[in-house]
Amino acid sequence: MRKHLFLFIFVIATMTTYAQTFPGYRTGNYTGVNGVFFNPAYIADNRYKWDVNVFAINGFVGTNHSGLRFSDITRSFSADSLKSKLLRGSNNVNSLAYVDVMGPSVMFSLSPKTSLAFTTRSRVFANGRNIDGNLAGAILDGGNTTTGLPFNFNSSMMVHATGWTEIGGSIGQVFTNKGSHNFFKGGITLKYIAGTADSYLSTNGLAGTVDGNGNAYLTNTTGGLAINTTDANFSDYKFKDFFKFNGHGAGGDIGFVYEYRPSADYSMYETDRFANKYKLRIAASLLDVGRISFNKSSNAASTYTVNVPPNPVGQFPLSQFAGKSVKDYKGILDASPYFTGTSQSGSYNVDLPTTIQGNIDYLFGGGWGVNAAGQWTVNKSGPLNLYYYNAYSVTPRWENHLFSVELPLSYNDLTKFNAGVAFRVGPFFIGSGSVLSALVHDSKQADLHVGFHFGMQYKKKLKPDTDKDGVYDDVDKCPLVAGLARYQGCPIPDTDGDGINDEEDSCKTVAGVKRYNGCPIPDTDGDGVNDEEDSCKTVPGLKKFDGCPDTDGDGIPDKDDKCPTVAGVAKYQGCPVPDTDGDGVPDDVDLCPNEPGPVSTHGCPIEKVVLQITAEFKNILFDYGKATIRHESDTILRHAAQVMNEGIPNSNFYVDGYTDSKGSVAVNKRLSRARAQAVANALIAAGVDKSRVVVRGFGKDNPICDNKTDAGRQCNRRVEVVIRNINQTEEKKGVRMR
């Protein structure tokens, strides 16, 4: 691809290249503020932070006829030898001469994309067109010429020279700067133009003969002639004449540049503007657009009708012009009877030498490059327009920020092929577009430029990297802590602050542990108990049961509960306390778990409770033959009262007293009743309602043991309790609760 691209550039260069002011030097990338004169866009993305031109001058003379030497460029613009070379020859001599003086100018970069420049420049520019070389030679020789030289201008002859000073302001702007194929910049210059001098001499159908041996004169000559010159003239043009403003105007330049920039990393440098980043640059500009308006009334301006009769009557000596300038010509012509003059007044315009410039620049690397460019004149046809000639050039070069060498090879419509050389050493530059040609043989062109400018170039300086992490401080958001580029110079973040960086953390926003890749310990069943503490990982449970459930809420986890859906107790492995006799009183509080009984008797049958009371009454002790209860029996009576109140609170009782068979019936009945009454009184005293107790005494009736023995008789001496409101069936059965 590189070979094909180079071949393309070379072919284009041979077709469309240019040679204008400052050949060679203008192709480099270190022209600083002076680049604005070649293309206003050049100052954008410049190699200089700021640059000042102190002085620069370019002089050029060229003709399509006479041979020039390089030494001719050093001669005065009005020197006879130079005028002879530019004007002498055969018919249709065309010539061009100009001097560009770049005065104090300054450029500075406002930002990486924008630059400004303020410039001054003074210029002298002269065109010669369709000049009869024989006539010009005779005039220049002061009449010392060969006899009998006829001349006849089929087209108008014109010699025109203009001087002006420019004061300009320029801006260069980078428009796009993204990617290899997307760098584009532009620039514009606006100029105030002050005309300092203007002179012209033109003919209209002038025809005649130059005659006279060694003392030439015009004879048999007719036609028209126009002449004009300002008070500043080119025969003794001096530096101060650049400031004699005899005319005014405005002008401007505009330019654009596209660059192909292969990808390159300049991120480690404070600026990337120390380097030429493009591989291929294509530039175009429109220069010297504008005009100057002069006022003829303040000049020496006249048109003449020429009528010199044939010899010997009519003779106009040409020696009168020897050593004279165009400004002196008017007085000579006005004094002659053969020239009828009409003074001219009013203003007239001189168009600047507008050109379209284009160039292609290719950098091979290592400072080597080649520039191919073209210049096309725009306004050559106007009667007082200044103009360059179409020109083309190829300029190989080598350059760096301190030195450069250029070899401009050019071809133009006026002087044809020329070869030159240019050098730059620091702020000083010098060169010529024709010096090599002139050293070898006579050339139709002689030019020289020299100048001095200085400025501050951008340096190749690494950016600071305080934490030495390879991310430079200007983009490092953590300049004091080593980090990574992908985190803008900061360490890998730990968003949730769990000590595990986000790149290793599968749960970046939730604190976790390393063994779970930064996630919290999982809770599979979502019960709030993490899996490491959950004995039932897949079933929601309670923390107090290590994550296992307790469905019936009995405080026994389901895994240990044999009745998980029914509340129970631990001693029965989570099942309810059993009720063996089905009386509704659980076995653990049922005093008679195998016999149904009411809750009030703690699950025992009422009969059994009464029997228990009666059985306890057997232990009540009375004094012998008396109804007095001994204190040892108090506990028995209090317990009986409690059972009667709490165990069978809705029942009424008979308290029956009995004796053995000894003694009379009447005595025994009284004694048995008295003892029963003593028991009843004790029960009432212990809290049994009096209405619930009926006392009876049966004496020796209903013995339950044999009265023949002491043990039997002791057994029959008793107090019994009988439930009064027991059902009739039980009453009939004679149930007696002992």
LINWONOR-V8536 format. One record per residue. N is the residue number from 1. OMEGA is omega as a letter, one per 20 degrees, with the letter a starting at -180 (* if undefined). NEAR is the number of other ideal C-beta (glycine too) atoms within 12 Angstrom. Layout:
((N & OMEGA & NEAR) (N & OMEGA & NEAR))
//
This chain:
((1 & a & 11) (2 & a & 15) (3 & r & 10) (4 & r & 10) (5 & r & 19) (6 & r & 23) (7 & r & 14) (8 & r & 19) (9 & a & 34) (10 & r & 22) (11 & r & 16) (12 & a & 26) (13 & a & 32) (14 & a & 22) (15 & a & 21) (16 & r & 28) (17 & a & 38) (18 & r & 46) (19 & a & 53) (20 & a & 46) (21 & r & 43) (22 & a & 44) (23 & a & 48) (24 & a & 47) (25 & a & 49) (26 & a & 48) (27 & a & 51) (28 & a & 41) (29 & a & 40) (30 & r & 37) (31 & r & 40) (32 & a & 46) (33 & a & 45) (34 & r & 49) (35 & a & 44) (36 & r & 48) (37 & a & 45) (38 & r & 47) (39 & a & 44) (40 & a & 43) (41 & a & 43) (42 & a & 46) (43 & r & 51) (44 & a & 42) (45 & a & 41) (46 & r & 46) (47 & a & 37) (48 & r & 38) (49 & r & 27) (50 & a & 26) (51 & a & 37) (52 & r & 29) (53 & r & 37) (54 & a & 25) (55 & r & 26) (56 & a & 43) (57 & r & 33) (58 & r & 42) (59 & a & 38) (60 & r & 47) (61 & r & 47) (62 & a & 44) (63 & r & 41) (64 & a & 31) (65 & a & 32) (66 & r & 35) (67 & a & 27) (68 & r & 40) (69 & r & 26) (70 & a & 30) (71 & a & 21) (72 & a & 36) (73 & a & 37) (74 & a & 22) (75 & r & 23) (76 & a & 21) (77 & a & 33) (78 & a & 28) (79 & a & 22) (80 & a & 25) (81 & a & 23) (82 & r & 31) (83 & r & 39) (84 & a & 29) (85 & a & 36) (86 & a & 46) (87 & a & 39) (88 & r & 31) (89 & r & 27) (90 & a & 21) (91 & r & 24) (92 & r & 25) (93 & r & 36) (94 & a & 35) (95 & r & 42) (96 & r & 43) (97 & r & 45) (98 & r & 41) (99 & r & 34) (100 & r & 42) (101 & r & 36) (102 & a & 41) (103 & a & 30) (104 & a & 23) (105 & a & 40) (106 & r & 32) (107 & r & 42) (108 & a & 27) (109 & r & 32) (110 & a & 20) (111 & r & 19) (112 & a & 21) (113 & a & 24) (114 & r & 25) (115 & r & 39) (116 & r & 29) (117 & r & 48) (118 & a & 29) (119 & r & 39) (120 & r & 34) (121 & r & 46) (122 & a & 39) (123 & r & 40) (124 & a & 41) (125 & a & 44) (126 & r & 43) (127 & r & 43) (128 & a & 38) (129 & r & 36) (130 & a & 32) (131 & r & 40) (132 & a & 39) (133 & r & 35) (134 & r & 33) (135 & r & 41) (136 & r & 38) (137 & r & 34) (138 & r & 39) (139 & a & 40) (140 & r & 35) (141 & r & 29) (142 & r & 23) (143 & r & 29) (144 & a & 22) (145 & a & 32) (146 & a & 19) (147 & r & 20) (148 & r & 19) (149 & r & 31) (150 & r & 22) (151 & a & 36) (152 & a & 24) (153 & r & 32) (154 & r & 16) (155 & a & 18) (156 & r & 25) (157 & a & 37) (158 & r & 35) (159 & a & 40) (160 & r & 42) (161 & a & 42) (162 & r & 48) (163 & r & 46) (164 & r & 48) (165 & a & 37) (166 & r & 42) (167 & a & 28) (168 & r & 37) (169 & a & 27) (170 & r & 42) (171 & r & 32) (172 & a & 41) (173 & r & 31) (174 & a & 33) (175 & r & 21) (176 & a & 21) (177 & a & 27) (178 & r & 12) (179 & a & 14) (180 & a & 18) (181 & a & 18) (182 & r & 17) (183 & a & 33) (184 & r & 30) (185 & a & 37) (186 & r & 33) (187 & r & 43) (188 & r & 30) (189 & r & 43) (190 & a & 24) (191 & r & 36) (192 & a & 25) (193 & r & 39) (194 & r & 34) (195 & a & 46) (196 & a & 38) (197 & r & 46) (198 & r & 48) (199 & r & 43) (200 & r & 43) (201 & a & 44) (202 & r & 32) (203 & r & 34) (204 & r & 24) (205 & a & 21) (206 & r & 36) (207 & a & 26) (208 & a & 37) (209 & r & 33) (210 & a & 39) (211 & r & 32) (212 & a & 27) (213 & r & 14) (214 & r & 17) (215 & a & 22) (216 & r & 36) (217 & r & 39) (218 & r & 41) (219 & r & 31) (220 & a & 28) (221 & r & 38) (222 & r & 28) (223 & a & 31) (224 & a & 26) (225 & r & 43) (226 & a & 40) (227 & r & 39) (228 & r & 45) (229 & r & 37) (230 & a & 36) (231 & r & 26) (232 & a & 38) (233 & a & 34) (234 & r & 36) (235 & r & 25) (236 & a & 21) (237 & a & 34) (238 & a & 20) (239 & a & 19) (240 & a & 15) (241 & r & 29) (242 & a & 28) (243 & r & 20) (244 & a & 24) (245 & r & 30) (246 & r & 37) (247 & a & 36) (248 & r & 25) (249 & r & 32) (250 & a & 25) (251 & a & 35) (252 & r & 29) (253 & r & 42) (254 & a & 31) (255 & r & 38) (256 & a & 32) (257 & r & 41) (258 & r & 30) (259 & r & 34) (260 & a & 25) (261 & r & 29) (262 & a & 19) (263 & r & 15) (264 & a & 18) (265 & r & 12) (266 & a & 23) (267 & a & 19) (268 & a & 21) (269 & r & 22) (270 & r & 22) (271 & r & 27) (272 & a & 25) (273 & r & 30) (274 & a & 25) (275 & r & 24) (276 & a & 36) (277 & a & 28) (278 & r & 31) (279 & a & 28) (280 & r & 33) (281 & r & 36) (282 & a & 33) (283 & r & 39) (284 & r & 33) (285 & r & 41) (286 & a & 31) (287 & r & 42) (288 & r & 45) (289 & r & 27) (290 & a & 35) (291 & r & 31) (292 & r & 39) (293 & r & 28) (294 & r & 40) (295 & a & 24) (296 & a & 29) (297 & r & 16) (298 & a & 26) (299 & r & 32) (300 & a & 34) (301 & r & 34) (302 & r & 30) (303 & a & 26) (304 & r & 35) (305 & a & 24) (306 & r & 32) (307 & r & 25) (308 & a & 34) (309 & r & 20) (310 & r & 18) (311 & j & 21) (312 & a & 12) (313 & a & 14) (314 & r & 24) (315 & r & 28) (316 & a & 37) (317 & r & 28) (318 & a & 37) (319 & r & 24) (320 & a & 27) (321 & a & 34) (322 & r & 23) (323 & a & 19) (324 & r & 26) (325 & r & 31) (326 & r & 39) (327 & r & 30) (328 & a & 25) (329 & a & 35) (330 & r & 32) (331 & r & 20) (332 & a & 29) (333 & a & 33) (334 & a & 21) (335 & a & 15) (336 & r & 28) (337 & a & 18) (338 & a & 31) (339 & r & 32) (340 & a & 20) (341 & r & 27) (342 & a & 19) (343 & a & 21) (344 & r & 24) (345 & a & 17) (346 & a & 15) (347 & r & 24) (348 & a & 32) (349 & r & 27) (350 & r & 45) (351 & r & 33) (352 & a & 39) (353 & a & 41) (354 & r & 30) (355 & r & 37) (356 & a & 31) (357 & r & 45) (358 & r & 36) (359 & r & 44) (360 & a & 41) (361 & a & 40) (362 & r & 34) (363 & r & 34) (364 & a & 22) (365 & a & 15) (366 & r & 11) (367 & a & 22) (368 & r & 21) (369 & r & 34) (370 & a & 33) (371 & r & 48) (372 & a & 37) (373 & r & 46) (374 & r & 36) (375 & r & 38) (376 & r & 30) (377 & a & 32) (378 & a & 24) (379 & a & 26) (380 & a & 25) (381 & a & 12) (382 & a & 22) (383 & r & 22) (384 & r & 39) (385 & r & 30) (386 & a & 43) (387 & r & 36) (388 & r & 38) (389 & r & 35) (390 & a & 31) (391 & a & 42) (392 & a & 35) (393 & r & 44) (394 & a & 41) (395 & r & 43) (396 & a & 33) (397 & r & 39) (398 & a & 26) (399 & r & 34) (400 & a & 25) (401 & r & 26) (402 & a & 19) (403 & r & 20) (404 & r & 36) (405 & r & 28) (406 & r & 45) (407 & a & 31) (408 & r & 49) (409 & a & 36) (410 & r & 47) (411 & r & 32) (412 & a & 38) (413 & a & 26) (414 & a & 39) (415 & r & 39) (416 & a & 24) (417 & r & 27) (418 & r & 40) (419 & a & 35) (420 & r & 43) (421 & r & 34) (422 & a & 45) (423 & r & 28) (424 & r & 37) (425 & a & 21) (426 & a & 18) (427 & a & 28) (428 & r & 23) (429 & a & 42) (430 & r & 28) (431 & r & 41) (432 & r & 44) (433 & a & 49) (434 & a & 48) (435 & a & 34) (436 & r & 27) (437 & a & 33) (438 & r & 31) (439 & a & 18) (440 & a & 16) (441 & r & 17) (442 & a & 21) (443 & r & 37) (444 & a & 37) (445 & r & 50) (446 & a & 40) (447 & a & 50) (448 & r & 37) (449 & r & 44) (450 & a & 28) (451 & a & 38) (452 & r & 25) (453 & r & 38) (454 & r & 25) (455 & r & 32) (456 & r & 23) (457 & r & 27) (458 & a & 29) (459 & r & 18) (460 & a & 18) (461 & r & 16) (462 & r & 17) (463 & r & 23) (464 & r & 20) (465 & a & 25) (466 & a & 19) (467 & r & 21) (468 & r & 16) (469 & r & 27) (470 & r & 20) (471 & a & 30) (472 & a & 26) (473 & a & 24) (474 & r & 19) (475 & a & 22) (476 & r & 28) (477 & r & 22) (478 & a & 23) (479 & a & 22) (480 & a & 18) (481 & a & 21) (482 & a & 20) (483 & a & 27) (484 & a & 22) (485 & a & 22) (486 & r & 16) (487 & r & 23) (488 & r & 21) (489 & r & 29) (490 & r & 24) (491 & r & 23) (492 & a & 25) (493 & r & 24) (494 & a & 24) (495 & a & 20) (496 & r & 21) (497 & a & 16) (498 & r & 27) (499 & r & 16) (500 & a & 27) (501 & a & 23) (502 & a & 26) (503 & r & 17) (504 & a & 21) (505 & r & 27) (506 & r & 22) (507 & a & 23) (508 & a & 22) (509 & a & 17) (510 & a & 22) (511 & a & 20) (512 & a & 27) (513 & a & 22) (514 & a & 19) (515 & r & 16) (516 & r & 22) (517 & r & 21) (518 & r & 28) (519 & r & 24) (520 & r & 24) (521 & a & 25) (522 & r & 25) (523 & a & 24) (524 & a & 20) (525 & r & 21) (526 & a & 16) (527 & r & 27) (528 & r & 18) (529 & a & 28) (530 & a & 23) (531 & a & 24) (532 & r & 17) (533 & a & 22) (534 & r & 29) (535 & r & 25) (536 & a & 27) (537 & a & 22) (538 & a & 18) (539 & r & 25) (540 & a & 22) (541 & a & 30) (542 & a & 26) (543 & a & 20) (544 & r & 17) (545 & r & 28) (546 & r & 23) (547 & r & 32) (548 & a & 28) (549 & r & 30) (550 & a & 32) (551 & a & 25) (552 & r & 21) (553 & a & 18) (554 & r & 28) (555 & r & 18) (556 & a & 31) (557 & a & 29) (558 & a & 29) (559 & r & 22) (560 & a & 23) (561 & r & 28) (562 & r & 21) (563 & a & 23) (564 & a & 24) (565 & a & 18) (566 & a & 21) (567 & a & 20) (568 & a & 28) (569 & a & 23) (570 & a & 20) (571 & r & 16) (572 & r & 22) (573 & r & 21) (574 & r & 28) (575 & r & 24) (576 & r & 24) (577 & a & 25) (578 & r & 23) (579 & a & 24) (580 & a & 19) (581 & r & 23) (582 & a & 16) (583 & r & 27) (584 & r & 20) (585 & a & 29) (586 & a & 24) (587 & a & 25) (588 & r & 19) (589 & a & 21) (590 & a & 28) (591 & r & 26) (592 & a & 28) (593 & a & 22) (594 & a & 19) (595 & a & 25) (596 & r & 22) (597 & a & 31) (598 & r & 27) (599 & a & 22) (600 & r & 24) (601 & r & 36) (602 & r & 30) (603 & r & 32) (604 & r & 30) (605 & a & 30) (606 & a & 37) (607 & a & 30) (608 & r & 30) (609 & a & 37) (610 & r & 38) (611 & r & 26) (612 & r & 29) (613 & a & 42) (614 & a & 34) (615 & r & 23) (616 & r & 29) (617 & r & 42) (618 & a & 27) (619 & r & 22) (620 & a & 37) (621 & r & 25) (622 & r & 31) (623 & a & 17) (624 & r & 13) (625 & a & 17) (626 & r & 14) (627 & a & 29) (628 & a & 20) (629 & r & 30) (630 & a & 20) (631 & r & 15) (632 & a & 13) (633 & a & 27) (634 & a & 20) (635 & a & 19) (636 & a & 30) (637 & r & 35) (638 & r & 22) (639 & r & 27) (640 & r & 42) (641 & a & 34) (642 & r & 23) (643 & a & 37) (644 & a & 42) (645 & a & 26) (646 & a & 21) (647 & a & 33) (648 & a & 36) (649 & a & 23) (650 & a & 19) (651 & r & 33) (652 & a & 23) (653 & r & 43) (654 & r & 32) (655 & a & 46) (656 & r & 38) (657 & a & 38) (658 & r & 39) (659 & r & 38) (660 & a & 30) (661 & a & 24) (662 & r & 22) (663 & a & 20) (664 & a & 13) (665 & a & 17) (666 & r & 14) (667 & a & 19) (668 & r & 30) (669 & r & 23) (670 & a & 22) (671 & a & 33) (672 & a & 37) (673 & a & 29) (674 & r & 29) (675 & r & 41) (676 & a & 39) (677 & r & 28) (678 & r & 31) (679 & a & 47) (680 & r & 38) (681 & r & 23) (682 & r & 35) (683 & a & 39) (684 & r & 25) (685 & a & 19) (686 & r & 26) (687 & r & 21) (688 & a & 34) (689 & a & 19) (690 & a & 18) (691 & a & 12) (692 & a & 26) (693 & r & 33) (694 & a & 24) (695 & r & 31) (696 & r & 29) (697 & a & 34) (698 & r & 31) (699 & a & 31) (700 & r & 29) (701 & r & 23) (702 & r & 26) (703 & r & 25) (704 & r & 24) (705 & a & 22) (706 & a & 15) (707 & a & 24) (708 & a & 14) (709 & r & 14) (710 & a & 14) (711 & r & 14) (712 & a & 19) (713 & r & 23) (714 & r & 23) (715 & a & 23) (716 & r & 33) (717 & a & 37) (718 & r & 39) (719 & a & 49) (720 & r & 40) (721 & r & 48) (722 & r & 37) (723 & a & 35) (724 & a & 27) (725 & r & 19) (726 & a & 27) (727 & a & 14) (728 & a & 11) (729 & a & 9) (730 & r & 20) (731 & a & 15) (732 & a & 9) (733 & r & 12) (734 & a & 14) (735 & a & 25) (736 & a & 30) (737 & a & 35) (738 & * & 26))
//
